[in-house]
Amino acid sequence: MALNTLLRDDELPDALDLILRLAECGADAVIIQDMGLLELPLPPLPRIASTQCDNATPEKIAFLEKVGFQRAILARELSLHDIAAIKRAAPGIELECFVHGALCVCRSGQCYLSYASGGRSGNRGRCAQPCRKPYSLVDAGGRVLARRRHLLSLRDLNLSDYLGELIDAGASSLKIEGRLKDAAYVANIVAFYRSRLDEVLQRRGLRRASSGAATAGFLPNPDKTFNRGFTAYFIHGPARGVGAHDTPKMRGEEVGRVASVDREGVLLESAFPLRAGDGVCWFDQAGELRGAVVNAASDRRFVPENRKGISKGTVIFRNFDHAFFTTLRKSRPVRRIAVTMRLSATADRVLVVARDEDGVEGACCVTVQTPPAKQADAAVETIRRQLAKTGGGDFVCQGVEIEPGSARFIPIAKLNALRRAALNNLSLAREAARPRPRALLTPNAAPYPADTLTFEGNVLNRKAEAFYRRHGVHHIEPAAESGLDLRGRRVMTLRYCLRRELGLCAGKESPAPQGKITAAPPLYLIDDAGQRLELRFACDRCEMEVWLEANASADQENRLPDRQCCSFKASRSRPATGTR
């Protein structure tokens, strides 16, 4: 279960009750962000540290291991080298890595832009995604470097070519991002990665963690469902070409360039297999993405339901493949677990045992008179044929074993009933044998990697404060969601750098005489409403920071804390800036 959000003091009892009830329902683990939960009497469920915990350093992951987490979901920005270093520092904790889906441009858990701009906190599950808005980029002198582009919007992650390397680096679980995605996306992407992972495991002679074999019923293709174009991001370290600056929407596969537009439709320069019902899109003269459904198509010509903004030279994209989605909708993905059926029969007893690929057995034995078969070979063939039938259930028969002396006359109806009962008992036995990890939590005083936490420590309740104090943190500023005025504060920390992305990296343009520079001059992002964000560059860390200007007109002036978010006081010699 996922409970990866910050919680107010008054929400903690309900959160605990929810965890207890879901544990009774058989939940395997709980994903959390708020450390205040560790101060509560949790059930012995394994605990997983959400990526919102900013799981980016060996020191942080080693700490999480010491305080009782069984798994950490790592930051998306990490390279293979980073992941391997974390595994060496914390060998006892499982590492879960993102491999596909939308990328948060900011380090997870460290983004406050949505909250600062309009009061919707990403750490409370209400991100308004201001990173997907258009911005203009200007320098300190007012020179426009980029006009109205989606400069903080990233392509989608796709690490399908690096699954083996991730396993080698220490990943034990692969994560697919799917926030607000539809069923078609889930089916397509999960089937794609299941197939790619099975290929890797087969090449390496490894066994999959789950039982059975999955069949999608269609040929998965990640290009067909929602994506903003793909990137391997920083899997080999900071890289360019990770931004999706033209649009945060899906444009899909390129169809071709327009040769002409007339009353009969749109003529392409070359043929493309468009079909009626496909969705196409294009950028108009103002750079805005427009789209339409294809009403008719043949060879090079197609007729869109509207053609506004299409002219000679316009590049057309297909962002909805009607035939693919039709096939996907009709498919029936299944997972089948291999079983071996074994029959033993005597004159007055018949036993059928179903044994699965994991060694779990289910059996059914009946007392019944079974005379020797007059035609032994035919009886054996009948037994094999009937026991091999598993229908459309969870199991598939990979073999039938018949004990010597069992070639007896057994009515087909009796064989079918024995098979069904054995498989049903196997299902019950599998559920009983299902691993139910227990993880008891013993509070300790393992030192946190820092003794001071600003609002970026995301401490929103008294229990979280108590947790960090026990682990050696002396100075704690309440979380932004307690009602902080974030003007003049850092609201995003990013490994993604616009200077690098746009070819303006100061370290490469004009390196300092002593070597690597520590900082570059600030730049500014301005949105359509005129809000100005300052970009600061920590070149020694190869990071970019987004700061809300001190004189910005902020909604915080009229915003109170979300009910009674946090009532403890910042333990500084002076009040934290902007606290109320």
C-alpha positions as CSV (number, residue, x, y, z in Angstrom):
1,M,0.0,0.0,0.0
2,A,1.2,3.5,-0.8
3,L,0.9,6.1,2.0
4,N,3.7,8.3,0.6
5,T,2.5,11.7,1.7
6,L,3.1,14.2,4.5
7,L,0.6,14.0,7.4
8,R,-0.8,16.5,9.8
9,D,-0.9,15.7,13.5
10,D,-4.7,15.2,13.3
11,E,-4.3,12.8,10.4
12,L,-1.9,10.4,12.1
13,P,-4.6,8.3,13.9
14,D,-6.6,7.8,10.7
15,A,-3.3,6.9,8.9
16,L,-2.5,4.3,11.5
17,D,-6.0,2.8,11.4
18,L,-5.7,2.5,7.6
19,I,-2.4,0.7,7.8
20,L,-3.8,-1.7,10.4
21,R,-6.9,-2.5,8.4
22,L,-4.9,-3.1,5.2
23,A,-2.4,-5.2,7.0
24,E,-5.4,-7.4,8.1
25,C,-6.4,-7.6,4.4
26,G,-3.0,-9.0,3.4
27,A,-1.0,-6.0,2.3
28,D,2.6,-7.0,1.6
29,A,4.3,-3.7,2.6
30,V,3.6,0.0,3.2
31,I,5.3,2.8,1.3
32,I,5.8,5.9,3.4
33,Q,7.3,9.3,3.3
34,D,6.4,10.8,6.7
35,M,8.9,9.6,9.3
36,G,6.2,10.4,12.0
37,L,4.6,7.1,11.1
38,L,7.6,5.2,12.5
39,E,6.8,6.6,15.9
40,L,3.4,4.9,15.8
41,P,2.6,1.2,16.8
42,L,2.7,-0.1,13.2
43,P,1.9,-3.7,12.3
44,P,4.9,-5.8,11.4
45,L,4.6,-4.9,7.7
46,P,7.8,-4.4,5.7
47,R,8.4,-0.6,5.3
48,I,9.4,0.9,2.0
49,A,10.9,4.4,1.8
50,S,9.1,6.4,-0.9
51,T,11.2,8.2,-3.4
52,Q,9.6,11.3,-1.8
53,C,12.1,10.8,1.0
54,D,14.8,12.1,-1.4
55,N,16.7,8.8,-1.5
56,A,19.7,10.0,-3.4
57,T,22.9,9.4,-1.3
58,P,24.6,6.3,0.2
59,E,24.5,8.1,3.6
60,K,20.7,8.5,3.4
61,I,20.0,5.0,2.3
62,A,22.3,3.5,5.0
63,F,20.4,5.6,7.6
64,L,17.0,4.3,6.3
65,E,18.3,0.7,6.6
66,K,19.4,1.3,10.2
67,V,16.0,2.6,11.2
68,G,14.1,-0.3,9.9
69,F,13.3,0.1,6.2
70,Q,13.4,-3.0,4.1
71,R,13.4,-1.2,0.8
72,A,14.1,2.3,-0.6
73,I,12.7,3.6,-3.9
74,L,15.7,5.5,-5.3
75,A,15.7,9.0,-6.8
76,R,15.2,9.0,-10.6
77,E,18.3,11.1,-11.2
78,L,20.8,8.5,-10.1
79,S,23.3,6.9,-12.4
80,L,24.4,3.3,-12.5
81,H,27.5,4.3,-10.6
82,D,25.4,6.1,-7.9
83,I,23.2,3.0,-7.5
84,A,26.1,0.7,-7.1
85,A,27.7,3.0,-4.5
86,I,24.4,3.0,-2.5
87,K,24.3,-0.8,-2.6
88,R,27.9,-1.0,-1.3
89,A,27.0,1.4,1.5
90,A,23.7,-0.3,2.4
91,P,23.9,-4.0,1.3
92,G,21.0,-5.1,3.6
93,I,18.3,-2.9,2.1
94,E,16.4,-3.7,-1.2
95,L,16.7,-1.0,-3.9
96,E,13.8,-0.2,-6.2
97,C,14.6,1.8,-9.3
98,F,12.4,3.7,-11.7
99,V,12.7,2.4,-15.2
100,H,9.8,4.1,-17.1
101,G,7.3,6.9,-17.1
102,A,7.1,10.6,-16.3
103,L,10.1,12.3,-14.8
104,C,9.7,14.9,-12.0
105,V,12.2,17.6,-13.0
106,C,13.0,18.3,-9.3
107,R,14.4,15.8,-6.8
108,S,11.4,14.0,-5.4
109,G,10.2,15.4,-2.1
110,Q,12.2,18.6,-2.7
111,C,9.7,20.4,-5.0
112,Y,7.8,23.2,-3.5
113,L,7.0,25.2,-6.6
114,S,3.3,24.1,-6.8
115,Y,2.8,24.9,-3.2
116,A,4.6,28.3,-3.5
117,S,2.6,29.2,-6.6
118,G,-0.9,28.2,-5.6
119,G,-1.0,26.3,-2.4
120,R,-1.1,22.8,-3.9
121,S,1.6,20.7,-2.3
122,G,3.3,17.9,-4.2
123,N,4.2,16.4,-0.9
124,R,0.5,16.2,-0.1
125,G,-0.4,14.6,-3.4
126,R,-1.8,17.7,-5.0
127,C,0.9,18.9,-7.4
128,A,-0.4,21.3,-10.0
129,Q,2.6,20.5,-12.3
130,P,3.8,24.0,-12.8
131,C,6.9,22.4,-14.3
132,R,4.8,21.6,-17.4
133,K,3.9,25.3,-18.1
134,P,5.6,27.4,-20.7
135,Y,8.3,29.8,-19.5
136,S,10.6,32.4,-21.1
137,L,14.3,32.3,-20.1
138,V,16.1,35.6,-19.6
139,D,19.4,36.7,-18.2
140,A,20.2,39.3,-15.6
141,G,20.3,42.0,-18.3
142,G,16.8,41.1,-19.6
143,R,18.0,39.4,-22.8
144,V,15.6,36.6,-23.9
145,L,17.4,33.4,-24.3
146,A,14.3,31.3,-25.0
147,R,10.7,32.5,-25.5
148,R,7.7,30.7,-24.1
149,R,8.9,27.1,-24.1
150,H,8.3,24.3,-21.7
151,L,11.7,24.6,-20.2
152,L,11.1,22.5,-17.1
153,S,9.3,19.7,-18.9
154,L,11.2,16.5,-19.4
155,R,10.9,13.6,-21.7
156,D,9.7,10.3,-20.2
157,L,12.1,7.8,-18.8
158,N,12.8,4.6,-20.7
159,L,15.5,2.3,-19.3
160,S,14.4,-0.8,-21.1
161,D,17.9,-1.1,-22.6
162,Y,19.5,-1.0,-19.2
163,L,17.7,-3.7,-17.2
164,G,20.7,-6.0,-17.0
165,E,23.0,-3.1,-15.9
166,L,20.5,-2.1,-13.2
167,I,20.4,-5.6,-11.9
168,D,24.2,-5.6,-11.8
169,A,24.2,-2.3,-9.9
170,G,22.0,-3.7,-7.2
171,A,18.4,-3.1,-8.2
172,S,16.1,-5.7,-6.8
173,S,12.8,-4.2,-8.0
174,L,11.9,-2.1,-11.1
175,K,9.3,0.6,-10.9
176,I,7.0,1.9,-13.6
177,E,5.5,5.4,-13.0
178,G,1.8,5.5,-13.8
179,R,0.2,8.5,-12.1
180,L,-3.1,9.3,-13.8
181,K,-2.4,6.8,-16.6
182,D,-5.2,4.8,-18.2
183,A,-5.7,1.0,-18.4
184,A,-4.2,0.8,-21.9
185,Y,-1.0,2.5,-20.8
186,V,-0.7,0.1,-17.9
187,A,-1.3,-3.0,-20.0
188,N,1.1,-1.9,-22.7
189,I,4.0,-0.8,-20.6
190,V,3.8,-3.6,-18.1
191,A,3.7,-6.2,-20.9
192,F,6.6,-4.5,-22.6
193,Y,8.8,-4.6,-19.5
194,R,7.7,-8.1,-18.6
195,S,8.9,-9.3,-22.0
196,R,12.2,-7.3,-21.8
197,L,13.0,-8.5,-18.3
198,D,12.3,-12.1,-19.2
199,E,14.8,-11.8,-22.0
200,V,17.4,-10.5,-19.6
201,L,16.7,-13.3,-17.1
202,Q,16.8,-16.0,-19.7
203,R,20.2,-14.8,-21.1
204,R,21.7,-14.7,-17.6
205,G,20.2,-18.0,-16.4
206,L,18.2,-16.3,-13.7
207,R,14.9,-17.2,-12.2
208,R,12.1,-14.6,-12.1
209,A,10.8,-13.5,-8.7
210,S,7.2,-14.3,-9.5
211,S,5.5,-17.5,-10.5
212,G,4.2,-18.4,-13.9
213,A,4.6,-17.0,-17.4
214,A,2.6,-14.0,-18.7
215,T,1.2,-13.8,-22.2
216,A,0.0,-10.3,-23.3
217,G,-2.2,-11.3,-26.2
218,F,-0.8,-8.4,-28.2
219,L,2.6,-7.0,-29.2
220,P,3.5,-4.2,-26.7
221,N,5.0,-1.0,-28.0
222,P,5.7,1.9,-25.6
223,D,5.7,4.4,-28.5
224,K,1.9,3.8,-28.9
225,T,0.7,4.9,-25.4
226,F,1.3,8.2,-23.7
227,N,4.8,9.5,-23.8
228,R,6.6,12.8,-24.3
229,G,9.5,11.2,-26.1
230,F,12.0,9.0,-24.3
231,T,15.3,9.5,-22.5
232,A,17.6,7.4,-20.5
233,Y,18.0,10.5,-18.3
234,F,21.2,10.4,-16.2
235,I,21.8,6.7,-16.2
236,H,25.4,7.4,-17.2
237,G,25.6,10.8,-15.5
238,P,24.4,14.3,-16.5
239,A,23.4,14.5,-20.1
240,R,21.8,16.8,-22.6
241,G,18.7,16.2,-24.7
242,V,16.4,15.2,-21.8
243,G,14.0,18.1,-22.1
244,A,10.6,18.1,-23.9
245,H,10.5,21.8,-24.5
246,D,8.0,21.9,-27.4
247,T,5.1,20.5,-25.5
248,P,4.3,18.5,-22.4
249,K,1.7,16.5,-24.4
250,M,2.1,13.4,-26.5
251,R,3.0,14.0,-30.1
252,G,3.7,10.4,-31.0
253,E,5.4,9.0,-34.1
254,E,6.2,11.2,-37.1
255,V,3.9,10.6,-40.1
256,G,5.6,12.9,-42.6
257,R,5.7,16.4,-44.0
258,V,2.7,18.0,-45.7
259,A,3.0,18.5,-49.5
260,S,-0.2,20.4,-50.0
261,V,-3.6,21.1,-48.4
262,D,-6.8,21.4,-50.5
263,R,-10.5,20.7,-50.3
264,E,-9.9,17.0,-50.6
265,G,-7.7,16.9,-47.6
266,V,-4.0,16.8,-46.7
267,L,-1.4,15.4,-49.0
268,L,1.8,14.0,-47.5
269,E,5.1,14.0,-49.2
270,S,5.4,10.3,-48.7
271,A,3.0,7.4,-47.9
272,F,2.2,6.5,-44.4
273,P,-0.4,3.9,-43.2
274,L,-2.8,6.2,-41.6
275,R,-6.3,4.8,-40.9
276,A,-9.7,6.3,-40.2
277,G,-10.0,6.8,-36.4
278,D,-6.3,7.5,-35.9
279,G,-5.4,10.7,-34.0
280,V,-2.9,13.1,-35.5
281,C,-1.3,16.3,-34.3
282,W,0.9,19.1,-35.5
283,F,2.5,22.4,-34.4
284,D,0.8,25.5,-35.8
285,Q,2.6,28.7,-36.8
286,A,2.5,29.9,-33.2
287,G,4.2,26.7,-32.0
288,E,1.0,25.4,-30.3
289,L,0.2,21.7,-30.6
290,R,-3.1,21.0,-32.4
291,G,-4.8,17.7,-33.1
292,A,-7.6,16.0,-34.9
293,V,-9.1,12.6,-35.6
294,V,-8.6,11.2,-39.1
295,N,-11.9,10.8,-40.9
296,A,-10.5,9.1,-44.0
297,A,-7.1,8.1,-45.3
298,S,-5.6,6.4,-48.4
299,D,-2.0,6.2,-49.5
300,R,-0.5,9.7,-49.1
301,R,-3.8,11.6,-48.4
302,F,-5.8,11.9,-45.3
303,V,-8.8,13.9,-44.2
304,P,-8.7,15.3,-40.6
305,E,-11.8,16.5,-38.8
306,N,-10.1,19.9,-38.8
307,R,-7.0,21.3,-40.5
308,K,-6.4,24.6,-38.7
309,G,-2.8,25.4,-38.6
310,I,-1.8,22.8,-41.3
311,S,0.0,24.2,-44.3
312,K,2.7,23.1,-46.8
313,G,5.7,21.9,-44.8
314,T,3.9,21.1,-41.6
315,V,5.1,18.0,-39.9
316,I,2.3,15.6,-39.0
317,F,2.5,13.1,-36.0
318,R,0.3,10.2,-35.1
319,N,-0.5,10.2,-31.4
320,F,-3.3,7.6,-31.5
321,D,-3.1,4.4,-33.5
322,H,-6.6,3.1,-33.7
323,A,-5.7,-0.4,-34.9
324,F,-3.2,-0.9,-32.0
325,F,-5.7,0.2,-29.4
326,T,-8.4,-2.0,-30.9
327,T,-6.1,-5.0,-30.7
328,L,-5.1,-4.1,-27.2
329,R,-8.7,-3.8,-26.0
330,K,-9.6,-7.2,-27.4
331,S,-6.6,-8.9,-25.9
332,R,-6.9,-11.0,-22.7
333,P,-3.5,-11.0,-20.9
334,V,-3.1,-14.1,-18.8
335,R,-0.5,-15.5,-16.4
336,R,-0.3,-19.2,-16.2
337,I,1.6,-21.2,-13.6
338,A,3.0,-24.5,-14.8
339,V,1.8,-27.7,-13.0
340,T,2.5,-31.4,-13.2
341,M,-0.4,-33.7,-12.6
342,R,0.2,-37.1,-11.0
343,L,-2.4,-39.9,-10.6
344,S,-2.2,-43.0,-8.5
345,A,-5.0,-45.6,-8.6
346,T,-5.7,-48.9,-6.8
347,A,-8.8,-51.1,-6.9
348,D,-10.7,-48.9,-4.4
349,R,-8.8,-45.5,-4.3
350,V,-7.8,-42.8,-6.7
351,L,-5.4,-40.0,-5.8
352,V,-4.6,-36.9,-8.0
353,V,-1.8,-34.5,-7.0
354,A,-1.2,-31.2,-8.7
355,R,2.4,-29.9,-8.1
356,D,3.3,-26.4,-9.3
357,E,6.6,-25.0,-10.5
358,D,7.3,-23.7,-7.0
359,G,6.9,-27.1,-5.4
360,V,3.5,-26.4,-3.8
361,E,1.0,-29.3,-4.0
362,G,-2.7,-29.7,-3.9
363,A,-4.4,-33.1,-3.9
364,C,-7.7,-34.9,-4.0
365,C,-8.3,-38.5,-3.0
366,V,-11.5,-40.5,-3.3
367,T,-12.6,-44.0,-2.5
368,V,-14.1,-45.6,-5.5
369,Q,-14.1,-49.0,-7.2
370,T,-11.8,-48.9,-10.3
371,P,-11.5,-52.2,-12.1
372,P,-8.5,-52.8,-14.3
373,A,-8.9,-51.4,-17.8
374,K,-9.5,-53.8,-20.6
375,Q,-7.4,-51.7,-22.9
376,A,-4.6,-50.3,-20.7
377,D,-3.1,-48.0,-23.4
378,A,-6.4,-46.4,-24.1
379,A,-7.1,-45.9,-20.4
380,V,-3.7,-44.2,-19.9
381,E,-4.3,-41.9,-22.8
382,T,-7.8,-41.0,-21.5
383,I,-6.3,-40.2,-18.0
384,R,-3.5,-38.0,-19.6
385,R,-6.0,-36.1,-21.8
386,Q,-8.4,-35.4,-19.0
387,L,-5.8,-34.4,-16.4
388,A,-4.0,-32.1,-18.8
389,K,-7.2,-29.9,-19.3
390,T,-6.8,-26.8,-17.1
391,G,-9.3,-24.6,-19.0
392,G,-8.9,-20.9,-18.7
393,G,-7.7,-20.8,-15.1
394,D,-4.4,-19.9,-13.5
395,F,-2.6,-23.1,-14.3
396,V,-1.2,-24.8,-17.4
397,C,-0.3,-28.5,-17.4
398,Q,3.2,-29.2,-18.4
399,G,3.1,-33.0,-17.8
400,V,1.0,-35.9,-16.5
401,E,2.6,-38.7,-14.5
402,I,0.7,-42.0,-14.0
403,E,1.9,-44.4,-11.4
404,P,2.6,-48.0,-12.4
405,G,-0.5,-50.1,-12.1
406,S,-2.9,-47.2,-12.4
407,A,-4.3,-48.1,-15.8
408,R,-7.7,-48.7,-14.5
409,F,-11.2,-47.8,-15.6
410,I,-12.0,-44.4,-14.1
411,P,-15.1,-42.5,-15.5
412,I,-14.2,-39.3,-17.3
413,A,-16.6,-37.3,-15.0
414,K,-14.7,-38.6,-12.0
415,L,-11.3,-37.7,-13.5
416,N,-12.5,-34.2,-14.3
417,A,-13.8,-33.8,-10.7
418,L,-10.5,-35.0,-9.2
419,R,-8.5,-32.6,-11.5
420,R,-10.7,-29.6,-10.5
421,A,-10.5,-30.4,-6.8
422,A,-6.7,-30.9,-6.9
423,L,-6.2,-27.6,-8.7
424,N,-8.6,-25.8,-6.3
425,N,-6.7,-27.2,-3.4
426,L,-3.4,-26.2,-5.0
427,S,-4.7,-22.6,-5.2
428,L,-5.5,-22.7,-1.5
429,A,-2.1,-24.2,-0.7
430,R,-0.4,-21.5,-2.7
431,E,-2.2,-18.8,-0.8
432,A,-1.3,-20.5,2.5
433,A,2.4,-20.7,1.4
434,R,2.5,-17.1,0.1
435,P,5.4,-15.4,1.9
436,R,4.2,-12.9,4.5
437,P,7.3,-11.0,5.5
438,R,7.2,-9.7,9.1
439,A,9.3,-6.7,10.0
440,L,9.3,-5.7,13.6
441,L,10.4,-2.2,14.3
442,T,12.7,-1.5,17.3
443,P,13.3,2.2,17.7
444,N,17.0,3.2,17.9
445,A,19.1,6.3,17.9
446,A,21.1,5.8,14.7
447,P,22.4,9.3,13.8
448,Y,20.8,11.1,10.9
449,P,23.4,12.3,8.3
450,A,22.7,16.0,9.3
451,D,22.0,17.8,12.5
452,T,19.9,20.5,11.0
453,L,16.7,20.3,8.9
454,T,15.2,23.3,7.0
455,F,11.7,23.1,5.7
456,E,13.1,20.8,3.0
457,G,13.2,18.1,5.7
458,N,9.4,17.9,5.4
459,V,8.7,17.7,9.1
460,L,4.9,18.4,9.3
461,N,3.9,16.8,12.7
462,R,5.1,16.3,16.2
463,K,5.8,12.6,15.7
464,A,8.2,13.3,12.8
465,E,9.9,16.0,14.9
466,A,10.4,13.4,17.7
467,F,11.8,10.9,15.2
468,Y,14.5,13.3,14.0
469,R,15.4,14.5,17.4
470,R,16.0,11.0,18.6
471,H,18.3,10.5,15.6
472,G,20.4,13.6,16.5
473,V,18.8,16.4,14.6
474,H,18.9,19.5,16.8
475,H,17.5,22.3,14.6
476,I,14.2,21.6,12.8
477,E,12.2,24.1,10.7
478,P,8.6,23.1,10.1
479,A,7.6,21.9,6.7
480,A,6.5,24.3,4.0
481,E,3.0,23.0,4.3
482,S,2.7,24.4,7.8
483,G,2.1,27.7,6.2
484,L,5.6,29.0,5.4
485,D,6.0,32.0,3.2
486,L,8.4,30.7,0.6
487,R,9.3,34.0,-1.0
488,G,13.1,34.3,-1.1
489,R,13.5,30.6,-0.5
490,R,14.7,27.7,-2.7
491,V,11.6,25.9,-4.1
492,M,13.3,23.3,-6.4
493,T,16.6,21.4,-6.5
494,L,17.4,19.8,-9.8
495,R,20.2,17.7,-11.4
496,Y,18.6,18.8,-14.6
497,C,20.4,22.0,-15.7
498,L,19.0,24.4,-18.3
499,R,22.5,25.8,-19.0
500,R,23.7,22.3,-19.9
501,E,20.5,21.4,-21.8
502,L,20.7,24.6,-23.9
503,G,24.4,24.4,-24.5
504,L,25.1,27.3,-22.1
505,C,27.1,25.3,-19.5
506,A,29.5,27.9,-18.0
507,G,32.0,25.2,-17.1
508,K,32.4,24.4,-20.8
509,E,32.1,27.9,-22.1
510,S,34.6,29.7,-19.9
511,P,36.3,27.4,-17.4
512,A,37.9,29.1,-14.4
513,P,41.7,29.4,-14.5
514,Q,41.9,27.1,-11.5
515,G,39.7,24.5,-13.1
516,K,36.0,23.7,-12.5
517,I,33.9,26.7,-11.6
518,T,31.6,26.6,-8.5
519,A,28.8,28.7,-9.8
520,A,27.4,30.5,-12.9
521,P,25.5,33.7,-13.2
522,P,21.8,33.4,-12.4
523,L,19.1,33.2,-15.1
524,Y,15.4,33.8,-14.7
525,L,12.2,32.0,-15.8
526,I,9.1,34.0,-16.4
527,D,5.7,32.4,-16.8
528,D,2.6,33.8,-18.7
529,A,1.3,35.4,-15.5
530,G,4.6,37.3,-15.0
531,Q,5.8,35.2,-12.1
532,R,9.6,35.3,-12.1
533,L,11.8,32.5,-10.8
534,E,15.5,32.8,-10.2
535,L,17.7,30.0,-11.4
536,R,20.9,29.5,-9.5
537,F,23.6,27.1,-10.6
538,A,25.7,25.1,-8.2
539,C,28.3,24.0,-10.8
540,D,30.5,22.2,-8.3
541,R,27.6,19.8,-7.6
542,C,26.3,20.0,-11.2
543,E,22.9,21.1,-9.9
544,M,20.4,23.9,-10.7
545,E,18.2,25.5,-8.1
546,V,14.9,27.4,-8.5
547,W,14.3,30.3,-6.1
548,L,11.1,32.2,-5.5
549,E,12.0,35.9,-5.6
550,A,11.7,37.7,-2.3
551,N,9.4,40.4,-3.7
552,A,7.2,37.9,-5.6
553,S,3.5,38.4,-5.3
554,A,2.6,35.1,-3.6
555,D,-0.6,33.4,-2.8
556,Q,0.9,32.6,0.6
557,E,-0.1,36.0,1.9
558,N,-3.7,34.9,1.9
559,R,-3.0,31.2,2.6
560,L,-3.3,29.7,6.1
561,P,-1.8,26.4,7.1
562,D,-3.8,23.4,5.9
563,R,-6.0,23.2,9.0
564,Q,-3.7,22.4,11.9
565,C,-0.7,21.1,9.9
566,C,2.1,21.5,12.5
567,S,2.1,23.2,15.8
568,F,5.6,22.6,17.0
569,K,8.0,25.6,16.8
570,A,11.2,25.8,14.8
571,S,14.1,25.2,17.2
572,R,16.3,28.0,16.0
573,S,17.7,30.9,17.8
574,R,15.5,33.1,15.6
575,P,12.2,32.3,13.9
576,A,12.6,30.7,10.4
577,T,11.9,33.2,7.7
578,G,8.2,33.6,6.9
579,T,6.9,31.3,9.6
580,R,3.5,32.1,11.1
